[in-house]
Amino acid sequence: MKSNIKEGIVEVVLAVMPITIVVILLQVVLINMPWEVFARFLIGAAMVMTGLFLFLQGVKVGLLPMGEAIGAELPKRGSMFFLLFFAFVLGFMVTLAEPDVWVLVGFVDSVSEGLVNRYILVASVALGVGIFVTLAMLRTALNIPIAYLLASGYILILVLSYFTPDDFVPISFDAGGVTTGPVTVPFILALGLGVAAVLGGRSSMNDGFGLIGLASIGPVLGVMILGIIYS
């Protein structure tokens, strides 16, 4: 337990301290912000490190084991529909819990002055993730080469980009990026590894990875389709 806590503290320090040091150097050498603003930054950095440490401990203690346990249990039910349905539900719901998604839609809502409803945008992103997590589970169950799905997804993205309004294209690619956040990634990876470990004759290395790459295609397509509907 003590070693896990020590490792967590080291991970957080290595993650946050470099940018903190850079900002301190900029403050001293170049920017010279008001000291009240700089003090708030230092307090915020300390709060980020504390929160990130607690979050990572929560992921290791609860999120990863639960995701892997669910992934291992679903195939045992013997129903492909059961596996795919709950893969979709879990992909959808874990996206709603992803803080990076809400940060993105908040900025989009602010810049567009309410033109793009944040809840509709979140729903389109979550639907995209849910659908492609389902495809990833189907790919694992049927042993479909991941290259086929990735190539098909990116070809579809290229085609839709010609029909999507210009304002929605950059938003769609950012939507694909924010779904690779600290909540979605560990849960989906653990889910895929659990499914791959249970299905006999499958390689956890080959079938358990690549899910995040597939899942990130869904939000891009979802927002592009939303843009076409808006236009």
N, C-alpha and C positions, 0 to 999 in steps of 0.2 A: 504493500500500500504506500509506504513512504517513498519507495523508488518510483512508483507511478506519479506521485505528486511532484517529486523532484524533476522527472522527465517532462511533466506538463508545464512546470514553471520555466524550464529551459526552452521549450518549444515556443512559449508565449513571448519570452524575452527576445529570442532570435527573430520572431516574426514582427514585433512592434518596434524594438529599439533602433534598427537601422533608419527607418523613416523619421523617428523621433530625433535621432542625432543629426540627420540632414536638416531638419527644420530648425534645430537649435543653431547649427552652423550658419544657416541663412539668416537667422535673426541677429546673430552677433556680427556677421561680416557684411551682409548686404541689405536686408529688408528693413530692419529696425522698426518692427511693429510696436504699437503701444503695449506697454508691459502688462496692462490688464488683459489684453487679448492673448498675449503670449502665456500668461499665467493660466488662463482658461484652457489653452492648448495642453499645457503640462498636466493639469488636473484631468482633462479629458483622456490624455494618453494613459494615465494611471488607471482610470476607470475602464478604458478599453482592455488593458492587460488583465485586470481583475475579471471583467466579464468574459473575455476570451478564455481565460483559464477555466472558469466554471463551466463554460459552454463545452469546451473540449473534454472535460471530465465527464459531463453528462452524455456526450456522444459515445465515449468509450465504455461507460458503465451501462447505459441503457439503449441508446439508439442503434449502435452496431449489433449487439447481441440480439435485439428484438428483430431487426431487419433480417438477419441471417436465419433466425429461428422461424420467422414467417415464410421466408423463401424455401426453407427445408421442409416445412409442413405442407404447403400448398400442393406440391406434386403428389404427395401421398394420398390425397383425396381421390385420385384416379379420374378426375374430370378435367378435360382441357378447358371447357367453358368456365369452370370454377377458378382455375389458375389464371386465365386471361382476364376474367371479370375483376378479380381482386387486384391483379397487377395494374389494371386501369384505375381502379379506385385509389389504390395506394399512391400511384404516380400523380394523380390529380390532387389528392389531399396534401401530399408532402410538398407540392409546389405552392399551395396556398399558405403553407407554413414557412416558406422560404423568405427571409427578410430582404434579400437582394431584389426579389421581384417587386416588393412593395416600394422599395426605394426608387426603382426605375419608373413604375407607373405614377408615383408621386411627382417626379420630375416631368414626365410626359403630360400629366394633367395640368401642372403649373404652366409649362411652356405653351401648351395648346389652348390655355385658358378655358379648360373644360370641354373642348371640342371632342376629345377622346375620353370617354368615360372610363375611370380607373378600374371599376369592377368588371366591365366588359373586357377590358384589356387583360386583366388578371385571369378571367375565365378562359379567354382564348389561349393564353400561355399555358395554363394548367391543363386544358384539353389536349394541347399539342404534346405536352409531356406524357400525359396519361396514355394517349394513343400509341406513342412511340415506345414507352415502357412495355405496353402490351405486345407490340411487334417484337421487341427484344426478347420477351419471354417466349413468344411463338418461335422465334429464330432458335432459341436455345433448345426448345422441346423438339423441333423438327430438324435440328442440326443444319440450318441454312447458313452458308458462308456470310459473314458479316459484310464483306466487301460488296455483295450484291445490294444489300439494304442501304449502305452508305452511299454507293454510287447512284442508286435510284433516288434517294432523298435529295442529294445535292443537285442532280439534274433537274428535279422538280423545282428546287429553289431557284435555279438559274432561269428556268422557263417562267415561273411566276414573277420574277423580278422585273420582267419586261411589261407586265400588266399591273403591277402594284404601284400606287401613287408614290412619287419621290419621297414624300415626307415619312412614309411608312417603312421604306426599305431599311434605313439605318436603325429605326426602332426595332424592326424584326430581328436584325442580327444582334443587337444588344440584348433582346429578350432571350435569344439562345445562349448568350454568355451568362446572364444572371441566374439561369437555372442550374448552373454548375456551382452553386453556392454551398455553404457549410452544412445546410440541413439536407438538401437534395442528394448531394454526392455520396455521403457515407451510407445513407439509407438505401439508395438504389443499388449501389455497389454490393452492399451486404445482402440485399434481396437476390441479386443475380448470382452471387457466389453460393448462397444457400440453395437456390434452385439447381444450379449446375452440379453441386456436390451430391444431390439426391438422385438425379437422373443417372441411371447406370450407364457406364461406358462413356460418360462425358468428361471432358477436361475442364477443371475449374479455371485454368489459365486461359484456355481458348474461349470458353463460353461465359465465364463470369465477368470478363472485362469487355470494354467496348460499349457497355450500356449507356454510359454518360455521353459518348459521342453520338449515339443514336437518339437519346433523349433530347439532346440539344437541337436536333433538327426540327422536332415537333413545334417548339415555340416560334421558330423562324417562319415555318409554313403557316402556323395559326395566325400570327400577326399580319402576314402578307395577305391571307384570305380575308381577314378583318378589314384591311385597308382597301381591298377590292370591293367589299360590301359597302364600306363608307363612301367610296367614290361613286 
